[in-house]
Amino acid sequence: MATIDVFNHNVPAESDFGYSQAIRSGDLIHVSGQLSLDKAGEFLYADDFAAQLEQTYVNMDKVLDHYGVTRNQVVSQTLYVVNLLQRAAATAEGNLAYFGDHRPTSTVLGVTELTFPGQVIEISFVVDTKLPA
């Protein structure tokens, strides 16, 4: 019987909504949408795209660190961006800075709203642990 390897930030939303931040299934790690939450689960930086993106990447790195994997092992990502047309260039710039030369598959969706008032970015992703770090 396979065991479930989950990761959580231990924030209230995980129990309130009944989800995990990440689940490892074989060689793949499926990661829930990451956003600009602090360690206590408080939403940070309402309406500040650059600050939210930076904190979202910090939270993505926490997940990667937990599993001992790197950004180079991310195989796909989905970005949800409020007012995408206004934020497309900043989204691309942040993505290039975060991944460097690595190029995961990517779907970017423009959305009208996200979970928290003032939330403008959320990123979910999948990691393949068999890829070179």
Disulfide bonds with the S-S distance in Angstrom:
none
